[in-house]
């Protein structure tokens, strides 16, 4: 498994597909902290939203780093299709862990905040970025070529879902009636509500992690049994 994960990273690096999304995020991160004395939680919230969108880009580019023919050859060497896709997802999760850490450490190391974040605020900020990454990744997996026969929705699909997720942030929680459809979206809207009200924040994080796990499990169950 470790050798396979290493292979995925080498393939991604050689594809250069990571450069545009990573460069864009680093630029946004630097711009956010251009001026010092930034508020801690508001800054974490802004960069987590940036990462929410950009990690979707990273996920799709990572999953498509190999062309279809090369991917089939790799899967033949691996033999078990599920191992191939699980290794890719683990690799993407590690990327989310690294980017979330960078998002928190950059402003702290360069003293960009109005006051040093407390340990609780640092953990809060890290989990906020990590949950944003994982929910974004889980949705994006549903729009990869492994799930769709056509590539037309590979980019439009996840962007539409992510924009819709933020658009419903103003809908009061809990959701009732037709609003119940919102539960199918990543729980970012509920998490925003929990943060603004300063209640049940940790429940929001657990909800985001559980949502990601369920969607990723659904993705794996489909690709494992599909002839691709």
C-alpha positions in Angstrom: 0.0 0.0 0.0 2.8 2.4 0.9 4.5 1.8 -2.4 1.3 2.4 -4.3 0.7 5.6 -2.4 4.2 6.7 -3.3 3.5 5.9 -6.9 0.3 8.1 -6.9 2.3 11.0 -5.6 5.1 10.6 -8.1 2.5 10.4 -10.9 0.7 13.5 -9.7 4.0 15.4 -9.4 5.0 14.4 -12.9 1.6 15.5 -14.3 2.1 19.1 -13.0 -1.7 19.2 -12.5 -1.1 20.3 -8.9 0.5 23.6 -9.8 -2.6 25.7 -10.7 -4.7 24.9 -7.7 -1.8 24.9 -5.2 -0.4 28.2 -6.6 -3.9 29.8 -6.4 -4.4 28.7 -2.8 -1.0 29.9 -1.7 -1.7 33.3 -3.4 -5.0 33.5 -1.6 -3.4 32.6 1.7 -0.7 35.2 1.3 -3.3 37.9 0.3 -5.5 37.1 3.3 -2.6 37.7 5.6 -1.0 40.6 3.7 -1.8 43.0 6.5 -0.9 41.9 10.1 -3.1 42.1 13.2 -5.8 39.8 11.6 -8.6 38.4 13.7 -8.0 34.7 14.4 -11.3 33.0 13.8 -12.5 35.2 10.9 -9.2 34.5 9.1 -9.5 30.8 9.7 -13.0 30.9 8.4 -12.0 32.7 5.2 -9.1 30.4 4.3 -11.2 27.3 5.0 -13.7 28.5 2.4 -10.9 29.0 -0.1 -9.7 25.5 0.6 -13.2 24.2 0.4 -13.3 25.1 -3.3 -9.7 24.6 -4.2 -9.4 21.1 -2.7 -12.2 20.0 -5.1 -9.9 21.0 -7.9 -7.0 19.2 -6.3 -9.1 16.1 -5.8 -10.2 15.8 -9.4 -6.8 16.6 -10.8 -5.3 14.0 -8.5 -7.8 11.3 -9.4 -7.2 12.0 -13.1 -3.4 12.2 -12.9 -3.2 9.0 -14.9 -5.0 8.7 -18.2 -7.5 5.9 -18.5 -5.2 3.4 -20.2 -2.3 3.9 -17.7 -4.8 3.6 -14.9 -6.0 0.2 -16.2 -2.4 -1.0 -16.4 -1.8 0.1 -12.8 -4.9 -1.6 -11.6 -3.8 -4.8 -13.3 -0.5 -4.7 -11.3 -2.4 -4.0 -8.1 -4.9 -6.8 -8.9 -7.5 -5.6 -6.4 -9.5 -2.7 -7.7 -10.6 -1.6 -4.2 -7.0 -1.4 -3.1 -6.2 0.9 -5.9 -9.0 3.3 -5.1 -8.5 3.2 -1.4 -4.8 4.0 -1.8 -5.8 7.0 -3.9 -8.3 8.3 -1.3 -5.7 7.8 1.5 -3.2 9.8 -0.6 -5.8 12.6 -1.1 -6.6 12.6 2.6 -2.9 13.0 3.5 -2.8 16.0 1.1 -5.8 17.5 3.0 -4.0 17.0 6.3 -0.9 18.8 5.0 -2.8 21.7 3.4 -4.9 22.2 6.6 -1.7 22.3 8.7 -0.1 24.8 6.3 -3.2 27.0 6.5 -2.8 27.2 10.3 0.9 27.3 10.7 1.6 30.0 8.1 -0.1 32.9 9.9 1.2 31.6 13.3 4.8 31.2 12.3 4.9 34.7 10.6 2.9 36.3 13.5 0.0 37.5 11.3 -2.6 37.6 14.0 -3.7 40.4 16.4 -2.9 38.0 19.2 -1.4 34.5 19.4 -4.2 31.9 18.9 -4.9 29.7 21.9 -4.4 26.0 21.7 -8.2 25.6 21.4 -8.4 28.1 18.5 -5.6 26.3 16.7 -7.3 23.0 17.0 -10.6 24.6 16.0 -9.0 26.2 12.9 -7.3 23.0 11.9 -10.4 20.9 12.1 -12.4 23.6 10.2 -9.9 23.4 7.3 -9.7 19.6 7.5 -13.5 19.2 7.4 -13.8 21.6 4.6 -11.2 19.6 2.6 -12.8 16.2 3.3 -16.3 17.2 2.5 -15.1 18.9 -0.7 -13.2 15.8 -1.6 -16.1 13.4 -1.0 -18.4 15.4 -3.2 -15.8 15.8 -6.0 -15.2 12.0 -6.1 -18.8 11.6 -7.3 -17.9 13.6 -10.4 -14.7 11.9 -11.5 -14.6 9.8 -14.6 -14.9 6.7 -12.5 -18.5 7.7 -11.7 -19.6 9.5 -14.8 -19.5 8.2 -18.4 -19.0 11.7 -19.7 -16.4 14.2 -18.5 -18.6 17.2 -19.0 -19.6 17.4 -15.3 -16.2 16.7 -13.9 -15.7 20.4 -13.1 -19.2 21.9 -13.3 -20.8 19.3 -11.1 -18.7 19.8 -7.9 -18.5 23.6 -8.3 -22.3 23.7 -8.6 -22.7 21.6 -5.5 -20.1 23.6 -3.5 -21.6 26.9 -4.5 -25.1 25.6 -3.6 -23.7 24.5 -0.2 -22.6 28.0 0.6 -25.7 29.6 -0.8 -28.0 27.7 1.6 -25.9 28.9 4.6 -28.5 31.5 5.3 -31.3 28.9 5.7 -32.0 28.5 9.5 -31.1 25.2 11.1 -32.7 22.7 11.8 -34.2 22.1 8.3 -37.8 21.3 7.8 -40.1 20.3 4.9 -38.5 20.8 1.5 -35.5 22.2 3.3 -34.6 18.6 4.3 -32.9 18.3 0.9 -30.1 20.4 2.3 -29.1 17.4 4.4 -27.8 15.8 1.1 -25.3 18.7 0.8 -22.0 18.9 2.7 -22.9 20.2 6.3 -21.0 23.4 5.8 -24.2 25.5 6.2 -25.0 23.9 9.5 -21.3 24.2 10.6 -21.4 28.0 9.8 -24.6 28.2 11.9 -23.0 26.4 14.8 -19.9 28.7 14.6 -21.9 31.9 14.5 -24.1 30.8 17.4 -21.1 29.3 19.3 -23.0 26.1 20.0 -22.5 22.5 19.0 -19.4 23.3 17.1 -17.8 19.9 17.8 -21.0 18.2 16.7 -20.7 20.1 13.4 -17.2 18.8 12.9 -18.3 15.2 13.6 -21.2 15.6 11.2 -18.8 16.8 8.5 -16.4 13.8 9.1 -19.3 11.3 9.1 -20.8 12.9 5.9 -17.4 12.5 4.2 -17.1 8.9 5.3 -20.5 8.0 4.1 -20.0 9.6 0.7 -16.5 8.1 0.2 -18.0 4.7 1.2 -20.7 5.1 -1.4 -18.0 6.0 -4.0 -15.9 3.0 -3.2 -18.9 0.6 -3.4 -19.8 1.9 -6.9 -16.3 1.9 -8.4 -15.5 -1.5 -6.9 -18.3 -3.1 -8.8 -18.3 -1.0 -12.0 -16.5 -2.1 -15.1 -14.1 0.8 -15.6 
